[in-house]
Amino acid sequence: MGKTIKIVTDSSSNLTTADIEQFGLMVIPVRIQIGKEAFKENANLNLTSIAYKINSEKNVPKVVSPSVDEFFKTYSLVYPRFNNILSIHLASGISDIFKEAKNAQALLYDAHINVVDSTLTEVGLKPLLLKIATLAMNQAPEHVIISTMQQAASRFSSFVIASHYRFIQMNTNFHKRSFVFPSLADQRNRYLFSSTQGNLYLIEKVPQTQVVEKFLKIMGSIQKQKPLYMRIQYALDKELAFALADMLVTKLDVIIKGIDEMSVSSMCRFGTQAVTIGFSEDENFFEEYVSNKTDPEE
């Protein structure tokens, strides 16, 4: 039996093929259902084509978490060859993926499997996974890896600028009954959520033309003495992502560590025009993420 810790995650982390191969990660795909069509999420699934399909057909997509059986099969395949499995997933306040992984863990009680709720959305999950994978490759003890992960996650904050409230209702664990659903064609408003510590909290509905100004005020109230290191993700609204970045860098002490596309599953959770923002006072949070970028625009 090997001594290396094997890290398992799901495709919501939006890892590239190069990331997966370099760090020897095991990724279980999330499924995306649009009408009668279903897709397994992977690095080759094109976000833009899926987004336009959703918008043109006016369908609310469905994000389907990996099942207990899928986790059981993956763990059963991995654990005979490794002493430890560290299974790290999207925040349980966002998705049921963590719960499904825990149920599979319970069926393999004799295997050393540690299932961890990252408490992060994708914007923080990918950098965290690369940090943890680097420690694992360097043979760090499991307790050191977990402690590092928990400390890093506790210092990370994030927001979601969602464009489709129905997507939030359908594909996350956020529930609010007293709300009139807008149509999928309504692009005049955005829904600003805090997603810090793994739960979604609706801050307010904001007209599209006021999103940048509103978010700047929120970040101005958060910014203290130290600089903030930030990653921004977008679905189709690349213009909004860069407008936010320009204003934050100009008005506040913010250092942008990356602006890139979100995963298909994140888009299906938050909307085809969604933008997510994650930040920390700890520059090292993004260290491995920055060093592993391959797209010059990132």
N, C-alpha and C positions, 0 to 999 in steps of 0.2 A: 504494500500500500504506500502511495506517495505521501509526502509530507506537506505539499503545497496546499494552501487554502484555495478552493475553487469558488469564484464569485459568480453567482447567478443573478440575473436581473430580467427585466422585460423590455419590450421594444419601445415603451413610453420614454425610455431614457434617450432615445434618438442617437445611439452610438453609431458611428460609421463602421463600415466593414474593416477599415484599417485599425480602428480602436479595438474591435473585437478580436482581431487576429493578433495584434501586438500584445495585448494583455491576457489573452487566453480566456476571454469571458464567455459565459454561456447565456444566451439571450432567448427568452421564450416570447414568441410573437403574440401581440394583441390582435384581435380581428376587428375589422371595420365593415359594417353592413350599411349599404345605401340602397334602399328599396329591396329588390330581390338579389342584388349582387353583394358578394362578400369578398373581402381581401384580407390576406395576412400581412400585417405591417412588417416591413423590413426596410433596409437602407435603400433599396431600389424602387420603392413605392413613391411615385411622384406627387408631391403635395399640391402643386398648382393644378394638375389635371384633375385630381380628386376634388379640389375646391371648386373648380368651374363646373364639375359634374353636379355637385351638391347645389350650387347656385342656380344652374340652368334647369334642373329637375325639381327644385324647391322641396327637396327631401331633407328631413332631419336625420342625420346619420346616427348609427348606433355603435358605440364602442363596447366590444365584448371582451371581458377579462379572460385570461387563460384559466382554464378549469382546474379543479383539484386533481383530476386525472392527468392533465398535462404536466402539472407540477410534480405529481407522484412519479410519472415516467421519467421526467428529467432528473429528479433527485436519485431515482433508482439507477439510472445510467451513470451518474457521476460519483456517488458516494463509495462504490467499491474501490475506486482508484485514488481517492483523496481522504485525508484524515478529517478535514473540515469543509463544510459547505457554508458559505456566507451568502444569503439570499436577500438582496437589497431592492426595495421597491418604492414606487410612487406613494405619496402620503395617503394613509388610510382615510383621511378626511376628504380626499378627492376621489379615490377609486377603491374598488373591492379587491384589487389584485393582492394586496397584503393579506387580506382575510383568506383568500383561496390558498395562498402559499402556506399560511399557518395551518390550515386544515390538512394539507398534504404532509406537512411536517409531523403532525400528530399521528399519521398512519405509519410513519417510519421512525418510531420512538427509539429504536436501537441505533440509529445513525446520528452522527454529530452534525446537525443542521441548525444553523442560527438564522432565523427569519427576522429581518429588521425593517421597521417602518421608518423610512428616511425622513418623514415629515416635510418633504420637499415636493414642489412641482418640478416639471422637466427642466425649467430654467436653472435650477440649482442641482438637480439630480445628476446630470451628466458630468459637470465638474467634480462633484463629490465622488462619483464612481471612479473617475480617472485617478483621483487622489488616493482612494482606497486601494485600487488595483496596483498602483505604484508601490504602496507599502507592502502589499501581498507578494509582489514579485521580488521585493527585497527581503522576504522572509520575516517580516515583522510578526510578533505574536498576535494571536487573535484579539486578546483583550486590549492591546495597544491600538489595533485597527479600529475596533468598535469605539473605544474612548475618543480617538481622533475624529471619527465620523460624527459622534454625538456632539462634541464640542464645536466642530465646524458648522453643523446644521443648526445648532442653537444660536449661532451668531449671524445666520443668513435670513434675510427678509425678502418678501416678494409680493408683487401685485399682478393682477390680471385685468387687462382692459378687454372685456368680452364684447363681442358684437352680436351674439345670438343668445338671448336668454333661454330659449327652448333647448339649446344644446347643453347649457349648464344643467337644466332640470333633468334632461334625459341621461346625461353621461357623467355626472359627478354625484357626490353624496351631499350636495347642497340642496336643501328643500325650503321653499317658502311658498305657502299656499295662496296667500292673499295678493295675487299679482295678475294683471291682465296681460296675457301673452301678446307681444307684438308679432306682426307677420315677418316671414323670412326676408321679405323684400325691404323691410324698414332698415335703412342704413343711416338714419339721421341721428341715432343715439348710440352711446356705448354704456356699458355697465361696469363700473369700477369696483373691483373686489380686492380685499386684502387676502393673501393666501399664506401669510406667515404662520409657521408652526403647523402647517398641514391642514388647516381648515379654511374654507371659503367664508368670508364675511362681506356681504354687500355693503359698500360704502354709499353709493348713490348712482342714479342714472344721470348721465352727462351728455348734452348735445355734442355731436361729433366735432363741431367747430370750437368747442371749449375744452376738449380733452387735454391738450398740451398745457394750457394755462392752469387747469384744475390740478393736474398731476404735479406740476411744478410747485404749487402751493403746498401740497402734501409733503413732497420731498424737502421743501424748505423748512417745514416744521420738524422733520426728522433729523436733518443734517445738524451735527454738533461740531466739535472741534476737529475731528479727524476726517480725512477724505473717504469717500465711498467708492468701492470698486464694483462695477456693474456689468451685467450681461442682459441684453435685450433680444427677444425673439419675436418673430412676426409670422403671420400666415400669408395673406395676399397684400396686407397693408404695409409694405416696406417703407412707403413715404412717411407714415405716422411714426414708425420705429426710428427713422433717422431724424425726423423733426424733434422727437423727444430727446434723442441723444444730443443733438445740437444745443437745445435749450438748457438741458441739465449741465452740460460741460461749460456753457457760457455763463450761466447764472449761479451755479453751485460748484462746490469742490468735489466733482464727480469724475472718475476715470473709467472710461468704457473699455471693458475687456473683450467684448465681442458683440456683434449684431448679426444674427443669422436666422434661418428659417426654423420654425418649430416642427415637431413631428406631426405626422398626419393625425395621430390619436389626440394630441393636444389641440389641434385645430378643430377636431370633431367634438371636443369637450367645451371649447370656448368660443368657437365661431370662425368663419372664413376670413374675417377682417380683424381677428384678435391680435393683441400684442401682450406679451408677458415681460415683466421686469424683475430681475433679482439682483440683490446687492449685499455686500458685507463690508465691514471695516477692515477685514482681514484680507490683505492683498494675496496672501498665499492660497486662499480658497480657490483661486482660478489658475494657479501656477501650472498644473499639468494640462488643464484645458487649453491654455494659450500655447503651450509648447507642442501640443498635438494637433493644432489647427492645420489644415491642408489647403483650404480655400483662401486665397489672398484677401477676399472681401470680408472674411470673418475677422 
